[in-house]
Amino acid sequence: MSDVLVLSASDVKRLVDIRAVIAAVEDAFRAYGRGASKLGPIALTLIDKHEGELEIKSGYVEEFCTATKILLYYKDNPSKRGLPALSGTIVLNDINDGKPFAVLDGTYITANRTGAAGAIAAKYLARPNSEDIGVIGAGTQGRAQVAALNEIFNIKTVRVYDIDSQRTTNYVREMSAQYPFKVEPAESPAHAVLDADIIVTVTTSTKAIVQNEWVHEGVHINAIGADTPGKQELDPAIIPRAKVIVDSIAQCVERGEIQTAMRLGLLKKENIYAELSDILLGRKPGRVSPEEITLFDATGMIVQDITTAWTVYQLAKKQGLGINAKID
């Protein structure tokens, strides 16, 4: 019989803020880069009748534990059912004997560990004086990316575009109430990104939104939305112009933003500059000139969930949060 701590979404939110998540995700990238972790194959099931997706990620970090994350995405949930589009659950198991010891709501962790990864990449790859952010996609991840970037940069302006104008309106109202910087609606994708120091793409698009001619020298791009085969947010012509950094080469060539450019012969695997962990561990430099275009392609790694969930679990034990359950 195993003692399992169950942590709800409200528990998780009470226990960690974005700064703690950024620190945990930096630990994840370093563990991955040192070879002290392992990513299992990603299992994706399309729930065609209901336009849903079921994704399972698994793996371990030697220092902490093993984990399995189950994510469900139903794009019509907000408009048709008043429910979040994304929901998730993370199960933590002892790395020595496999016993489960925690079950956590994974929705908040997923959103914020992804935002944290973007901020960490920008810390090393964007120009240090970056202050104007262009966001394509006004959903949860559009908020999480900016929240995390705000911990790294002195943001002055965020311009956001979404194909759904009401989502843009809501984003501007909510983010303006939370942060001191200016948050503006963009009338088009071009308007959002043309003058940006950092471009963030966080949509479910399967065709290019950001065009090559809009991308100027010196910009950094966090390409976050393309995380399954067939998704795409950038004009493939952008990729050969950029220094390409990925979270995981194995994942990104199959399901990241670079998949399209590789299929078209515009990028070869050997021309991927680095995994982000190589830069954090000092094996390669990040940005080396103000003029270069840098691109971070993120598909999301289970190690980010593990280190974040482990942090949450340790804090929950100290603060006495959660419900203890027995599992045979």
N, C-alpha and C positions, 0 to 999 in steps of 0.2 A: 504494500500500500504506500502511495506517495502523497506527501503534502504538497498541494499546489496553490500558489497565490494567484487569485484572479483579480485583474486590474481593469476597471472600466475606462471609458474615454475620459470621463471627468477626473478620475484618479490620475491618469497619465498627464493631462493638461496641468493639473495642480503641481505635479512633481518636477517637470522640466520646462525651461523656457528655451528660446532659440539659441541663446549663448551656450547652454549646456549641450544642446543637440549638435551645434557646430563642433564643440570639443570632442564629442563622442564620434562624430563622423570623421574627423581628422585621425582619431585612433584607428578607425576602420580602414582608412586608406593606407595607413602605415603598416598595419597588420597584414593587409593584402599584399602590399609591396614587398614585405619581408618573407612572404611565403608561409605566414603563420595562420592562414585561413584557407578555406576551400569553398568554392561556389558549386552547388549542384546544378544540373540542367534545369532550365526553366520549362515548366509545363503550362501550356496555354490551351484552354478549351473555349471555343466560341459557342455561346448560347444563342444560336441564330434566331429562333422564334421570338426572343425577347430582346434582341440586340444587346446582349450582354457578353462579358468576358470573364472567365475564371482563370486566374493565374496563380501558380504555386512556385515559390522560390524556397530553396533550402540550402543549408551549408553550416559551416562552423568557424569560430575563431578560437584557436587553441587555448588562449588565456582565459576565455570566458565559458562558452557553452556551444551547443548546437541549436539550430532553430529552424522552424518551418513557418513561412508566412503565406496565408491564403488571402488573395485579393479578389474582390468582385467589383466589376465596373458596369454600370447600366447608365448609358448616356442620357436616357429620357427620364430618369428618376426625379431630377429637380422640377422639370416642367410638368410631368404627368402625375407624379405621386407625392411631391413635396418631400422627397427623400434625397440624401446625398448621392451623388453619382458613384462615389468610391466608398467601399467599406472593406475592412480587413481585420484579420486576427493573427496574432503571433504566438506561437508555442515555443517555449524554451525548455531544453532538455539538458541534463547533466552530461558533459562530454565524456565522463569516465564510464558511466553505466547506462546512459540513455534514459534515466528516469525523468519524467516531466516535473518541473518545479514552478512554472509560471505560465499563465495564459493572459495575454494583454490585448486590449483593443489596439489594432494596428493602423487605424485611419490617420490619427494625429501624427503618429511616428512616421508613417510613409510620407505625408505631406511635408513635414518639417525636416526630415533627413534628406529629402530631395532638394529642398530649398537650401539647406546647409551645404550640400555638395556643390551647388552652383556658386555660392558665396566663396567657398574655399578655392574653387577653380579661378574665380575672378580675382581673388586676393593675389594670386601668383601670375595671372595672365592678362588682366586688364591694366590699363594705365593707372598709376596710383592716384591721380587727381580726377579720376572718373566721377562725374556728378550727374549726368543725364542718362536716364534709363528708358529704353523703349521696350514695351511689353506687348507681345502678341498672344492674347488669350487672357480673359478676365475671370478665370475660375479660381479655385482654391490654390492651385500651384502658382498662378500669377501673383497671388498675394504672398505665398510662402517664399518665393524667390526674392521678392522685394524686401520682405521682412528680414531675411538673412543678409542680403546685400547691405541693408541699412546698418548692420553691425560692423561692416568693413569699410564702407565709403561714406563720405559726406554728401549724401544725395541732395540735389537741389530740385530736380524735376523728374517726374515719371509721366510718360505718355503711354496710354494703353489703348489697344484696339481689340475688339472682338466682333466676330460676324454677327453676334446678337447684341444690338445696341442697348437693350435693357441691362444686360450683364455689364456692359461698359459703364452705364450710368450708375449702377449699384456699386461697382468697384470704385469709381471716383468718389462717390459719397462716403463709402465706408473707410477707404484708405485715407481720405482727407481728414476724417475725424480722428484717425489713429496717429498720424504722423505729421511733423511740421513742414515737410517739403511739399512742393506743389504737385498735385496729381491732376492731369488733364486728359480729357477724352481725345483720341485721335480719329480723324474722319476717314482715314484709310491706313492700311499697313505701312505704306510709304511714309506717311506723316508721322507714324509712331517711331520709325527707325532711322530716318534720314540723318538727324542730328544727334543720334544717341552715341554715348561713349560705350555703353554696354547694351546689347540686344538680347532679350530673353524671349524664346519661343516655347510656349507651353499649351499646345493645342493637340487635338486628335487628328489633325489633317493627314490626308493621304496624297496631297499634291503640294507643290511649292507655293509658299505664301510670300516669303521674303525674297526679292529678286536681286540678282547680282549687281545691277547698276545702282542699287540703293546703298550698297555696303562700301564705306569709305576706308581709307588707310587708317590704321590705329585702333579700329573698333575691336571689341571682344564680344563674342557670341556665346551664350549659353543655350545650346540646342537640347531641350529637355523633353519635348513632346513625343518625338519618334522613339518608341521603346518596344515596338513589336514589328514583325515583318510587314512591309507595305506602307508604313507610315513615313511621312516626309513633310518638312516645313520650309526647307531652304532650297533655292535654286542650286542644282548640282554644280553649276559653274563657280559658285562661291568656294567650294571645297579646295580646288587646286591653288587658290590664292591664299589660303590660310595655313597657319601652323596648327595642325590637328592634334588635339589631346583628347583622350577618351578615358572613361572610368574603367572599362574592361575591353580589351581588344577582341577577345572571343565573343563577347556579347554584342559589341557595336557593329562588327562586320556583318552580323546576321540580322540585327533588329534596331540598330541605332540610326542616326541621321545620315551617317556615311554610307549606308547600305546602297543607296541609289547611285551615288557617285562611283562606288566600286563596281557596281553592275555595268555602268556605262564606260568603264575604263578610265575615269577621271582621277581615280585614286587607287594606288596599290597598297597592299597591306604593309609593305616595307617602308612606305612613305608616311605612315602614321608616326608623328613625332614622338609621342610618349603616352604612357598611361599616367594619370594624375599622380598616382603613388610614386612614380619615378621622380617627379618634381618635388613632392613633399619630402622624400628621402634624400634629396640633394644629388641624385644621379644625373639629372639634366636641369639646365636653367629653364625658368619660365619665359616670360617676355624679356627680350633682349634689346628691343628698340621701340621708340614711340610709334613708328610707322607700320609695324607688322600687324597683320590681321590674325587674331587668335580665335580658335573655335574649340569649345569643350562639348563633346558629345557624351551625354549621360543616359544610360539605360537603367540605372539603379541596380545596386548590388546588395545581396542579402547580408553581407558583412556590415553595411550601414545600419540595417535594422537590428542586427545582433548587438552591436556596441551601444546603440541608443536604448534598446529594450533592456539590456543589462544595467545601464545607468539608471533607468526608471525603476527596475526591480530592486536595486541596492538602496535607492532612496526610499522606496515604499516600505522596505523592511525597517529602516531607521525611523520612519515617521509613523509606522503602524497603519498604513493605508491598505485597502484591498480586503478581499474576502478569502479566508483560508478554506480550502476544500480537500477532501480525501478522494483519491482515485485508485481503484484496485489495479 
